Amino acid sequence: MEQMREPLSGHVGLSEDGRQVRILDQSQLPNREVYLELNGLEELCEAVSGLRVRGAPAIGIFAGYGVYVLARQLPEKAPAAANLAALSGQAGQLAAARPTAVNLAWAVDRMLGKARQALSRGWSGVCAALEAECLAIHREDIAMCRAIAEYGLSLVKEGDGILTHCNAGPLATSRYGTALGPILLGRERGIRLKVFADETRPLLQGARLTAYELGRAGVDVTLICDNMASVVMGNGWVQACFVGCDRVAANGDTANKIGTSGVAILARHYGIPFYVLGPTSTIDLACPTGADIPIEERDPEEIRTLWYREPMAPAGVKCFNPAFDVTDHSLIAGIVTEKGICRAPYTESLKALFFA
């Protein structure tokens, strides 16, 4: 069912009756602001795979709410163990909807862990525990985004130019965002920053989402094609690059939207610091290097025909369409988390976030 009203809590939240997940359909931005209310497993999975909800933290929040609404649909009087087995199967399908962003599986595992802990309280007790947990995931993300924004803002000064790739603002998270967090917080404090937003082919998240968010916030934003980044860097208009992340390996290699690694290589050439901003939930210490991060490959039609009235490539031409790439840790000046800014060697600084 479509709703044309604001969700209760940001762009991802629960419906008023608590039985559906309510989202702003990002696939229709910037021309239409349409809110969807979802509760079936198939439509929850499609919302993730179809990029109706996207951004690593946002799909983690979505997954938390999704597991909760699925749990509420199971028969309350059935054996709790049987319900948990059914919920685990459904949650596994949701976690598999996109393989690269670690937050999706992280949130699902966290919710199932809470369900197991509450099993002795019966299914109504499990549902109550899951409701509290999904709301906690959301509240924690809001706090994390604010902390990331504070740390990130310390890396720039009044009048600096920042280049960003893809979208890592409130649409991709909860409130401030990650890569856009310092920019939006700076705006609140009267610190003027100039942003160059890559359009981010082939899905145009920079054009459709980042330009939309920053423009609405009153930020000085200039949209550029992806292949223009070198020009604006060479002109001296960029003093830092801020990008989000979908997964950070133990050695600091980082997966983010396709094209990110090219930005990092250009930044190194021009002597511009390249920063990755994301919550600790995106750090996967069980993943040794970027070579171990699974990279989602998407429909070739996103290159050939999407956004065009007529196909812009010959019919039948082969296309390679990875959704993400991996930026080598050697190109990253710092990884900004809610617990602080990590520097090389990342094998030590990232581990310290969890074991200090």
C-alpha positions in Angstrom: 0.0 0.0 0.0 1.3 3.5 -0.9 1.2 6.3 1.6 2.0 9.9 0.8 2.8 10.9 4.4 6.1 11.2 6.3 7.2 8.1 8.3 7.2 8.5 12.1 10.9 8.2 12.3 13.0 9.3 9.4 12.9 7.5 6.0 12.6 4.0 7.5 10.3 3.1 10.4 7.3 1.2 11.6 3.7 1.9 10.5 1.3 3.3 13.1 0.0 -0.2 14.0 3.5 -1.6 14.2 2.7 -4.4 11.6 4.4 -3.0 8.6 7.8 -1.4 7.7 7.3 2.1 6.3 9.9 3.5 3.9 10.5 6.3 1.5 10.8 4.6 -1.9 14.2 5.9 -3.0 13.8 4.4 -6.5 11.3 7.2 -7.3 13.4 10.1 -6.1 13.8 13.0 -6.8 10.7 13.4 -8.9 8.2 11.7 -6.6 8.2 11.2 -2.8 6.2 8.0 -2.3 6.1 6.1 1.0 5.5 2.3 1.0 4.2 0.1 3.8 5.5 -3.5 3.5 5.1 -6.6 5.5 5.4 -9.7 3.2 8.7 -11.5 2.9 8.7 -11.2 -0.9 8.1 -7.4 -0.9 10.6 -6.8 1.9 13.3 -8.6 -0.1 12.3 -6.8 -3.2 12.6 -3.4 -1.4 16.2 -4.2 -0.7 17.2 -5.8 -4.0 15.2 -3.1 -6.0 17.0 -0.3 -4.1 13.7 1.1 -2.7 15.7 1.2 0.5 19.5 1.4 0.2 22.6 2.5 2.1 24.3 0.1 4.5 23.0 1.6 7.7 19.5 2.1 6.3 19.1 -1.5 5.2 20.3 -2.6 8.6 17.6 -0.5 10.2 15.1 -1.9 7.6 16.2 -5.5 8.3 15.6 -5.0 12.1 12.1 -3.8 11.4 11.5 -6.4 8.8 12.4 -9.3 11.1 10.0 -7.8 13.7 7.0 -7.5 11.4 7.6 -11.0 10.1 7.7 -12.3 13.6 4.3 -10.7 14.4 2.7 -12.6 11.5 3.5 -16.0 13.0 0.8 -17.7 15.2 1.2 -16.6 18.8 -0.1 -19.9 20.1 2.2 -22.1 18.1 5.3 -23.6 19.8 7.9 -20.8 20.1 10.7 -23.0 18.9 8.7 -23.8 15.7 8.1 -20.1 15.1 11.7 -19.3 15.6 12.7 -21.9 13.0 10.2 -20.4 10.6 11.4 -16.9 11.3 15.1 -17.9 10.9 14.3 -19.2 7.4 12.5 -16.0 6.4 15.2 -13.8 7.9 17.9 -15.7 6.0 16.1 -14.9 2.8 16.0 -11.2 3.7 19.7 -11.2 4.6 20.5 -12.7 1.2 18.7 -9.9 -0.7 22.0 -8.0 -1.2 25.4 -9.7 -0.3 27.9 -6.9 -0.1 26.7 -4.6 2.7 27.4 -6.3 6.0 24.8 -4.3 8.0 22.0 -6.4 6.5 23.2 -9.7 7.8 24.4 -8.0 11.0 21.0 -6.7 11.9 19.3 -10.0 11.0 21.7 -11.9 13.2 21.2 -9.4 16.0 17.4 -9.8 15.9 17.5 -13.6 15.7 19.9 -13.6 18.7 17.5 -11.5 20.7 14.7 -13.9 19.7 16.6 -16.9 21.0 17.3 -15.1 24.3 13.6 -14.4 24.7 12.3 -17.8 23.7 11.4 -18.9 27.2 8.9 -16.0 27.4 6.7 -17.5 24.7 6.1 -15.9 21.2 4.4 -12.8 22.6 7.5 -12.3 24.7 9.8 -12.8 21.7 7.8 -10.2 19.7 8.1 -7.7 22.5 11.8 -8.3 22.7 12.2 -7.9 18.9 10.2 -4.7 18.9 12.5 -3.2 21.5 15.6 -4.4 19.6 14.6 -3.0 16.2 13.9 0.4 17.8 17.2 0.2 19.6 19.0 -0.4 16.3 17.4 2.7 14.9 18.2 4.9 17.9 21.8 3.7 18.0 22.2 4.6 14.3 21.0 8.1 14.9 23.5 8.5 17.7 26.3 7.0 15.6 25.6 9.3 12.7 25.8 12.3 14.9 29.2 11.1 16.4 30.6 10.4 12.9 29.5 13.8 11.7 31.3 15.4 14.7 34.6 13.5 13.9 34.3 14.1 10.2 33.7 17.9 10.7 37.1 18.1 12.5 38.8 17.1 9.2 37.7 20.2 7.2 37.5 23.9 7.6 35.3 26.8 6.4 35.1 27.1 2.7 36.6 23.7 1.9 35.5 21.8 -1.1 34.4 18.2 -0.6 33.9 15.6 -3.3 31.5 12.7 -2.5 30.5 9.6 -4.5 27.1 7.8 -4.4 24.8 8.7 -1.4 25.6 8.5 2.3 23.2 11.0 3.8 20.0 10.7 5.8 18.4 8.6 3.0 21.1 6.0 3.5 21.1 6.0 7.3 18.9 7.6 9.9 19.5 11.3 10.4 22.7 13.1 9.4 24.2 10.3 7.4 27.8 9.2 7.3 29.7 10.8 4.4 27.2 13.7 4.3 27.0 14.0 8.1 29.8 16.5 8.5 28.5 18.6 5.7 25.0 18.8 7.2 26.2 19.3 10.7 28.5 22.1 9.4 25.5 23.7 7.7 23.7 23.7 11.0 26.6 25.5 12.6 27.1 28.0 9.9 30.2 26.4 8.5 30.1 26.8 4.7 31.4 23.9 2.7 31.2 23.3 -1.0 30.3 19.9 -2.3 30.9 18.3 -5.6 28.6 15.2 -6.0 29.5 12.6 -8.6 26.4 11.5 -10.4 27.4 7.9 -9.7 26.6 5.8 -12.8 24.7 3.6 -13.6 22.0 4.1 -10.9 22.7 7.9 -10.4 22.5 7.9 -6.6 24.6 11.1 -6.6 22.3 12.9 -9.0 19.0 11.6 -7.7 19.7 11.4 -4.0 22.8 13.3 -2.9 22.0 16.4 -4.9 18.4 16.2 -3.7 19.3 15.9 0.0 22.0 18.6 0.0 19.9 21.0 -2.1 17.0 20.7 0.3 19.4 21.4 3.2 20.7 24.6 1.6 24.2 23.2 1.0 26.3 24.6 -1.9 26.3 21.5 -4.1 27.5 21.1 -7.7 26.6 17.9 -9.6 29.3 16.5 -11.9 29.5 13.4 -14.1 31.8 10.7 -12.7 34.4 11.3 -15.3 34.7 15.0 -14.3 36.2 14.3 -10.8 39.7 14.6 -12.1 39.0 18.1 -13.5 37.6 19.5 -10.3 40.4 18.0 -8.3 43.0 19.4 -10.7 41.4 22.8 -10.5 42.1 22.9 -6.8 38.4 22.9 -5.9 38.5 19.8 -3.7 40.3 19.7 -0.3 38.9 16.3 0.9 36.9 13.3 -0.4 34.2 11.9 1.9 32.5 8.5 1.0 30.4 6.0 2.8 31.0 2.3 3.0 29.1 -1.0 2.8 31.8 -3.2 4.3 35.3 -2.6 5.8 37.6 -5.6 5.9 40.0 -6.2 8.8 42.9 -4.6 6.9 41.0 -1.5 6.0 40.1 -2.4 2.4 36.6 -0.9 1.9 33.7 -1.8 -0.4 31.5 1.1 -1.5 29.5 2.0 -4.6 31.2 1.2 -7.9 33.5 4.1 -8.9 34.7 4.8 -5.4 38.1 3.2 -5.9 38.7 5.4 -9.0 38.0 8.5 -6.9 40.5 7.3 -4.3 43.2 6.8 -7.0 42.6 10.3 -8.4 42.7 11.8 -4.9 46.1 10.1 -4.2 47.4 11.6 -7.5 46.3 15.1 -6.6 47.4 14.8 -2.9 43.8 15.1 -1.6 42.9 13.1 1.6 40.4 10.4 1.0 38.2 9.5 4.0 35.7 6.6 4.5 32.9 7.3 7.0 30.8 4.6 8.5 29.6 3.0 11.7 31.5 0.2 13.4 28.6 -2.1 12.3 30.1 -2.0 8.7 33.5 -3.2 9.9 33.8 -7.0 9.4 36.9 -8.3 11.3 36.1 -11.8 10.1 36.8 -10.6 6.5 40.6 -10.4 6.2 40.9 -8.3 3.0 38.8 -6.7 0.3 39.4 -9.7 -1.9 37.1 -11.6 0.6 34.2 -9.2 0.2 31.4 -10.6 -2.1 30.6 -8.1 -4.8 27.0 -8.0 -6.1 26.6 -7.9 -9.9 23.4 -6.4 -11.2 21.2 -6.5 -14.3 23.0 -5.3 -17.4 19.9 -3.3 -18.4 20.8 -0.8 -15.8 23.6 0.2 -18.2 21.9 -0.3 -21.5 18.4 1.0 -21.0 17.6 2.4 -17.5 16.9 6.2 -17.5 16.8 6.3 -21.3 13.7 6.6 -23.6 15.6 4.5 -26.1 18.5 2.0 -25.5 21.8 3.8 -25.5 23.8 0.7 -26.4 23.6 -1.9 -29.2 21.2 -4.7 -28.5 22.9 -7.7 -27.1 26.2 -6.0 -26.3 27.8 -7.6 -23.3 27.8 -5.6 -20.1 29.7 -5.9 -16.8 27.7 -4.3 -14.0 29.3 -4.7 -10.5 27.4 -2.7 -7.9 30.5 -2.1 -5.7 34.3 -1.9 -5.9 37.0 -2.2 -3.3 39.3 0.7 -2.3 42.7 -0.5 -1.1 43.5 0.5 2.4 46.7 2.2 1.2 44.6 4.9 -0.5 42.5 5.8 2.6 43.7 8.6 4.9 41.3 7.7 7.6 38.2 5.6 8.5 35.8 7.8 10.5 33.5 5.9 12.9 31.3 6.8 15.8 34.2 5.8 18.1 36.8 8.0 16.5 39.1 8.2 13.4 41.1 5.2 12.6 44.4 5.6 10.8 46.9 3.1 9.3 47.9 0.5 10.2 44.2 -0.5 10.0 44.7 -4.0 11.2 45.5 -2.5 14.6 43.3 0.6 14.7 40.1 -1.2 13.5 40.6 -4.0 16.0 41.1 -1.5 18.8 37.6 -0.2 18.3 36.2 -3.6 19.4 38.9 -4.7 21.9 40.1 -1.5 23.6 
